[in-house]
């Protein structure tokens, strides 16, 4: 899956749709994913909430795979949010969390499961930028400033040197604005791995702005 992402990226920026299993039923997720695929999304990400059971994740993933002919990638908030039916998962570490459980604890619990299932794990640094919204609260994140990209660049470089394959800059779901252009551009210029940007992207113009600033996804 990761090699496919790199190949697709050579043709232009990618779009991925995030569906939270806790926010809609599996049939509704199937309908949304079908619409997203028809509109040109490159993959469906499944995850987000902390209280979702594996049964609900399984049902959502299976429903999406029947409805949309695009890959399904897990975006798990914990080791309980996994499914063997996905095409891959983002093996995320919230590097700017104050809670060791979210930096490596949940990953320790998930690793044997992922290996047993044979799921492709894509190592990804997850960085929460101001305002952070619910992601920042639940993740106990020491939020990265919107005004100064230095800390974001430091984390991104550390992520690449640790062997991460992606860096995700997250403003938080419902954020009034996306991650600032200057932060995206500084991170993009500093590292060689793809940059993912999420949160606060509400319009086509906002999506265009983040890709022009350097977002790969």
C-alpha positions in Angstrom: 0.0 0.0 0.0 2.8 2.4 0.9 4.5 1.8 -2.5 1.2 2.5 -4.2 0.8 5.8 -2.3 4.3 6.8 -3.5 3.4 5.8 -7.1 0.1 7.7 -7.0 1.8 10.8 -5.5 4.2 11.0 -8.5 1.0 11.9 -10.6 -0.2 14.6 -8.2 -1.4 15.3 -4.6 -3.7 12.6 -3.1 -7.1 12.9 -1.3 -8.2 10.5 1.4 -11.6 10.5 3.1 -11.8 9.8 6.9 -14.8 8.0 8.2 -15.3 7.5 11.9 -17.1 4.2 12.7 -18.7 5.9 15.7 -20.3 8.7 13.7 -22.4 6.6 11.3 -23.7 3.1 10.7 -21.9 0.7 8.4 -24.5 1.2 5.7 -24.1 4.9 5.9 -20.4 4.6 5.8 -20.8 2.5 2.7 -22.9 5.1 1.1 -20.5 7.9 2.0 -17.5 5.9 0.7 -19.2 5.2 -2.6 -19.9 8.9 -3.1 -16.3 9.8 -2.1 -14.9 7.2 -4.5 -17.1 8.5 -7.3 -15.8 12.0 -6.6 -12.2 10.9 -6.9 -10.9 10.1 -3.4 -7.9 7.9 -3.5 -8.5 5.9 -0.3 -10.8 5.7 2.7 -9.4 6.0 6.2 -11.3 4.4 9.0 -10.9 5.5 12.6 -10.9 8.5 14.8 -12.9 7.8 18.0 -11.3 6.2 21.1 -14.4 4.2 22.2 -15.0 2.2 19.1 -15.1 -1.6 19.3 -13.4 -3.9 16.9 -16.8 -5.3 15.9 -17.9 -1.8 14.7 -14.6 -1.2 12.9 -14.9 -4.6 11.2 -18.4 -4.0 10.1 -17.5 -0.5 8.8 -14.5 -1.7 6.9 -16.4 -4.6 5.3 -19.3 -2.3 4.3 -16.9 0.2 2.7 -15.0 -2.5 0.8 -18.2 -3.8 -0.7 -19.3 -0.3 -1.7 -16.2 1.4 -3.0 -13.3 0.1 -5.1 -10.6 2.1 -3.3 -8.2 0.9 -0.6 -9.3 1.1 3.1 -6.6 2.2 5.5 -7.0 2.1 9.3 -6.5 5.3 11.2 -6.6 3.8 14.7 -6.9 5.8 18.0 -6.0 2.7 20.0 -5.1 -1.0 19.7 -8.8 -1.8 20.0 -9.6 0.0 16.7 -8.1 -2.6 14.4 -9.6 -4.8 11.7 -8.0 -7.7 9.7 -10.1 -6.7 6.7 -8.4 -3.4 5.9 -5.8 -3.1 3.2 -3.3 -1.4 5.6 -3.1 0.7 8.7 -1.3 3.9 9.6 0.9 2.7 12.5 0.8 6.1 14.2 2.7 7.7 17.0 1.5 11.0 18.5 5.0 12.4 19.0 3.9 15.6 20.7 1.7 13.9 23.3 2.5 14.1 27.0 1.2 10.6 27.4 3.7 7.8 26.7 0.7 5.4 26.0 0.0 7.4 22.8 3.6 7.6 21.7 4.4 3.9 22.0 2.1 2.2 24.5 -0.8 1.5 22.2 1.6 0.6 19.5 3.2 -2.1 21.8 -0.3 -3.6 22.3 -1.1 -3.4 18.6 2.1 -4.8 17.1 1.6 -8.5 17.8 -2.0 -8.3 16.5 -0.9 -6.5 13.3 1.8 -9.1 12.7 -0.5 -12.0 13.3 -3.1 -10.6 10.9 -0.4 -9.8 8.2 -1.6 -6.2 7.9 0.7 -3.8 6.2 1.8 -1.2 8.8 2.8 2.2 7.5 4.8 4.0 10.2 3.4 7.5 10.6 4.3 10.5 12.9 1.1 12.2 14.0 1.6 15.8 15.0 -1.2 17.9 16.4 -1.0 21.6 15.6 -3.0 24.4 17.2 -6.0 24.5 17.9 -5.9 20.7 18.0 -9.6 20.4 18.9 -10.7 17.0 20.3 -7.6 15.3 18.9 -5.4 17.5 21.0 -7.5 17.0 24.1 -7.8 13.2 23.9 -4.1 13.0 22.8 -2.9 15.2 25.7 -0.9 17.0 23.0 1.6 19.8 23.6 0.2 21.7 20.7 2.6 22.9 17.9 2.4 26.6 17.3 0.7 27.9 14.2 3.0 30.9 14.2 6.4 29.3 14.4 7.2 26.2 12.3 10.5 25.4 14.1 9.0 22.8 16.4 7.0 21.1 13.7 10.2 20.8 11.6 12.1 19.4 14.5 9.5 16.7 15.1 9.2 15.9 11.3 13.0 15.5 11.0 13.0 13.3 14.1 10.2 11.2 12.6 12.1 10.7 9.4 15.3 9.7 11.3 13.3 7.3 13.4 12.2 5.6 10.2 8.6 6.9 9.9 7.2 6.8 6.3 4.7 9.7 6.6 4.3 12.8 8.7 0.7 13.9 9.5 0.0 17.5 10.5 -3.3 17.7 12.2 -5.2 20.8 13.1 -8.1 18.8 14.5 -11.5 17.9 13.2 -13.7 20.9 13.2 -10.8 23.4 13.3 -11.8 26.8 11.9 -8.7 26.8 9.6 -6.2 24.2 8.3 -2.6 24.0 9.4 -1.0 27.3 8.2 0.8 27.3 4.8 4.1 28.4 6.4 4.1 25.3 8.7 3.3 22.9 5.9 5.9 24.5 3.6 8.6 24.4 6.3 8.0 20.7 7.0 7.8 19.8 3.3 11.1 21.5 2.7 12.8 19.8 5.6 12.0 16.1 5.0 12.0 13.6 2.1 8.9 11.6 3.1 5.3 12.5 2.3 3.4 15.1 4.3 -0.3 14.5 5.2 -2.4 17.5 6.3 -5.8 17.2 7.9 -8.3 19.2 9.9 -10.0 22.5 9.0 -10.1 21.8 5.3 -13.6 22.8 4.5 -13.6 24.0 0.9 -11.9 23.2 -2.4 -10.0 26.4 -2.1 -8.6 25.4 1.3 -7.6 22.0 -0.1 -5.8 23.7 -3.0 -4.0 26.0 -0.6 -2.6 23.2 1.5 -1.4 21.2 -1.6 0.2 24.3 -3.0 2.0 24.7 0.4 3.4 21.2 0.0 0.9 18.7 1.3 1.2 15.4 -0.5 -2.1 14.0 0.9 
